[in-house]
Amino acid sequence: MNLAGTSLIDRAGLDRAKLRHLLEHALAGADDGELFLEYRQSEALVFDNGRLKQATYDTTQGFGLRAVKEEAVGYAHASDLSENALARAVAAVRAVKSGYSGLYTEPPGRTNRKLYGDDNPLGEPAFAAKVKLLEAMDAYARGKDPRVRQVTASTAASWQVVEILRADGQSYRDIRPLVRINVSVVVGEGNRQETGSYGFGGRETYQRFITPRAWQGAVDEAVRQALVNLEAVPAPAGEMDVVLGPGWPGVMLHEAVGHGLEGDFNRKKTSAFAGLLGQQVAAKGVTVVDDGTIQGRRGSLSIDDEGTPTGRTVLIEDGILVGYMQDRQNARLMGMRPTGNGRRESHAHVPMPRMTNTFMLAGVHDPKEIIAAVKNGLYAVSFGGGQVDITSGKYVFECTEAYKIENGKLGAPVKGAMLIGNGPTDLRRVSMIGNDFALDPGIGTCGKNGQGVPVGVGQPSLRLDRITVGGTA
């Protein structure tokens, strides 16, 4: 179904005048609020162990109605886009105001910027062609090395149409494509087995990702990583200098530092960065940015889920904390401006401050120079799961690909390495920043308060001094 030129209000057969009256009644006296309408199509195909294991397709639609009074939020949602359902939602959200008479805040600004096309990625290529692609990825991986024992390849896509209406008559609309391709392999030798994986995607159609050069490169990387891990030795343990590779290792920055720079945690003073604006929180040369305006990136949005245009928000500049990521509510309560970071998983979720594409900018050092400067340490290239405590900043991250550094040179790959530390503390331990900045290939999903949204991460190579490494050696 092509909704590119169709309003969700018209598609649902709603009377605009009645809808405007309901919305005005719901938000009378509120500080802020909106009606968020959503239509979403999504699909996922999984090819595992030589056969198509899963093929799912889903269509969802619905609305979320929010009224904001100071720090309180009234929220009601339903998958029924009808006047009766909206009337019930109005009664629910009005309870939050309790007779309060406020001044409805100014609407978000406008933008003519469009960071992605309207084309629906679920349409092309056809289902049969996607299955053949996954079959080809499976066969190519198995042909790379006789030690490949299992291959799992998958595609996932969604096409989301959102419409945001405010009581003052302003409306905002966006159409968002999203695709991702993943491959993981298991290799084995004797009784030992190891895994490797790679994924890529963005806010566009499949076309760029399904060329042989693209998907074969993804398979090559997954097999390479698995074979490296097959040769890995037990990781050393203790305090040592750690070098992080460029690109995806920025996920550690995202988790250990980025969440602590979201407005709600700082307004409630539950972040380790609360009250530190204008102060030195990182080593000189460290600049961290959240940028939702990068064309086609997984974390990019033309407008956020409140209608605010996304922007490029500098969070830390040359080691100084200069900003937070804000939605409308927290920005108003903190006396700041919204930054286009009000995001929600779907119409069934309330918006909150969330990251888009969050990364550290490049420095001046050649990556080889950084490795050479470390006598004995660890080089971490890729990360898997991790845990972070926002209040304290403490984190634990698992390395899925890492190497010893011995006398300034890369040594053997290691298995079982865990980085253990504190994000705000370790920002001060950055002693060298590489000139090889890279963004991740388009695979990030961020979880917060039970909501998941697509994000991007990135960084150059970094040297961190005296980091605790948990190992098995």
Disulfide bonds with the S-S distance in Angstrom:
none
